[in-house]
Amino acid sequence: MTDSIVQALEDQVGCYRRLAKLAELQHSHVQQNQTEALLDVLRNRQTLLEQISALESLIAPAKSEWSSFVLRMDPAGRARAESLLAETRSLLEQITAADQQDALILQQRKLNLGRQINQAAAARQVNRSYAAAAYGPRPPRMNVQR
């Protein structure tokens, strides 16, 4: 039982390591505004998250009674299990921080795009107003529906 939990923890850490590498790749794609590549990374991340979830369902019972679980292990196994959990937490914090940074970049990009759209609309209105003042009102368009 303990060996299968430790193996699941090792597999989970492997998934988190790959997820951390994908988070770095995601950041690069966000910075370079590479939408298609970003979508590919997000699909790969989703696959890893599904694997992590499946492993977590195996590990969860041991985590719920972790103190008594590790007492049944030999000292080397206990140290290994604790090390794997610590690495999992560290990787998760790293991934979460990277995702928050990417979210801020994308939010700022969205705000900038909104400003550009508003500026373009305002510029069109200024051009229309100038044309109307300089050349008079537009003649009515022909109604071809009659």
C-alpha positions as CSV (number, residue, x, y, z in Angstrom):
1,M,0.0,0.0,0.0
2,T,2.7,2.5,1.0
3,D,4.7,1.7,-2.1
4,S,1.8,2.4,-4.4
5,I,1.2,5.7,-2.7
6,V,4.9,6.7,-3.0
7,Q,4.8,5.7,-6.7
8,A,1.7,7.8,-7.2
9,L,3.4,10.7,-5.5
10,E,6.5,10.3,-7.8
11,D,4.2,10.1,-10.8
12,Q,2.4,13.2,-9.6
13,V,5.6,15.1,-9.1
14,G,6.6,14.1,-12.7
15,C,3.3,15.6,-14.0
16,Y,3.9,18.8,-12.0
17,R,7.4,19.1,-13.4
18,R,6.0,18.8,-17.0
19,L,3.3,21.3,-16.0
20,A,5.9,23.7,-14.8
21,K,7.8,23.4,-18.2
22,L,4.5,24.0,-20.0
23,A,3.9,27.1,-17.8
24,E,7.2,28.5,-19.0
25,L,6.3,27.8,-22.6
26,Q,2.9,29.3,-22.0
27,H,4.6,32.5,-20.7
28,S,6.7,32.7,-23.8
29,H,3.7,32.3,-26.0
30,V,1.8,35.0,-24.1
31,Q,4.7,37.4,-24.3
32,Q,5.0,36.8,-28.1
33,N,1.2,36.9,-28.6
34,Q,1.3,33.4,-30.3
35,T,-2.4,32.4,-29.8
36,E,-2.3,29.1,-31.7
37,A,0.8,27.9,-29.8
38,L,-0.8,29.0,-26.6
39,L,-3.9,27.0,-27.2
40,D,-1.8,23.9,-27.8
41,V,0.0,24.4,-24.5
42,L,-3.3,24.8,-22.7
43,R,-4.6,21.6,-24.2
44,N,-1.4,19.8,-23.1
45,R,-1.8,21.3,-19.6
46,Q,-5.4,20.1,-19.4
47,T,-4.2,16.5,-20.2
48,L,-1.6,16.7,-17.4
49,L,-4.2,18.1,-15.0
50,E,-6.4,15.1,-15.7
51,Q,-3.5,12.8,-14.9
52,I,-2.8,14.7,-11.7
53,S,-6.4,14.5,-10.7
54,A,-6.4,10.7,-11.2
55,L,-3.2,10.3,-9.2
56,E,-4.7,12.6,-6.5
57,S,-7.7,10.3,-6.1
58,L,-5.2,7.5,-5.3
59,I,-3.2,9.7,-2.9
60,A,-6.0,11.5,-1.1
61,P,-6.8,8.7,1.4
62,A,-3.2,8.7,2.6
63,K,-3.1,12.5,2.7
64,S,-6.3,12.6,4.9
65,E,-4.5,10.6,7.6
66,W,-0.9,11.6,6.7
67,S,0.5,11.4,10.2
68,S,-0.5,7.9,10.8
69,F,0.3,6.9,7.2
70,V,4.0,8.0,7.4
71,L,4.4,6.3,10.8
72,R,3.9,3.0,9.1
73,M,6.8,3.7,6.7
74,D,10.5,3.2,7.3
75,P,12.6,6.4,7.8
76,A,13.9,6.4,4.2
77,G,10.4,6.0,2.8
78,R,9.0,8.6,5.1
79,A,11.7,11.1,4.0
80,R,11.0,10.3,0.4
81,A,7.3,10.8,0.7
82,E,7.8,14.1,2.6
83,S,10.2,15.3,0.0
84,L,7.8,14.5,-2.8
85,L,5.0,16.4,-1.1
86,A,7.3,19.4,-0.5
87,E,8.4,19.4,-4.2
88,T,4.7,19.2,-5.3
89,R,3.9,22.2,-3.2
90,S,6.9,24.1,-4.5
91,L,6.0,23.3,-8.1
92,L,2.4,24.2,-7.6
93,E,3.3,27.6,-6.1
94,Q,5.7,28.2,-9.1
95,I,3.0,27.3,-11.6
96,T,0.4,29.4,-9.9
97,A,2.7,32.5,-9.8
98,A,3.5,32.1,-13.5
99,D,-0.2,31.7,-14.3
100,Q,-1.1,34.9,-12.3
101,Q,1.6,36.8,-14.2
102,D,0.3,35.6,-17.5
103,A,-3.3,36.5,-16.5
104,L,-2.1,40.1,-15.7
105,I,-0.4,40.4,-19.1
106,L,-3.4,39.2,-20.9
107,Q,-5.7,41.5,-18.9
108,Q,-3.5,44.5,-19.7
109,R,-3.5,43.5,-23.4
110,K,-7.3,43.4,-23.3
111,L,-7.5,46.8,-21.7
112,N,-5.1,48.2,-24.3
113,L,-7.1,46.8,-27.1
114,G,-10.3,48.3,-25.7
115,R,-8.6,51.7,-25.5
116,Q,-7.4,51.3,-29.1
117,I,-10.9,50.5,-30.2
118,N,-12.3,53.5,-28.4
119,Q,-9.7,55.7,-29.9
120,A,-10.4,54.5,-33.4
121,A,-14.2,55.0,-32.9
122,A,-13.5,58.5,-31.5
123,A,-11.2,59.3,-34.5
124,R,-13.9,58.2,-37.0
125,Q,-16.4,60.5,-35.2
126,V,-13.9,63.4,-35.4
127,N,-13.4,62.7,-39.1
128,R,-17.2,62.6,-39.8
129,S,-17.7,65.9,-37.8
130,Y,-14.8,67.5,-39.7
131,A,-16.2,66.4,-43.1
132,A,-19.7,67.6,-42.2
133,A,-18.3,71.0,-41.1
134,A,-16.0,71.4,-44.1
135,Y,-18.2,70.0,-46.9
136,G,-21.7,70.2,-45.5
137,P,-24.0,67.4,-44.7
138,R,-23.9,64.2,-46.8
139,P,-26.5,64.0,-49.5
140,P,-29.1,61.3,-48.7
141,R,-28.3,57.9,-50.1
142,M,-30.4,56.6,-52.9
143,N,-33.2,54.3,-51.7
144,V,-33.0,51.3,-54.1
145,Q,-35.9,49.5,-52.4
146,R,-38.6,51.4,-54.3
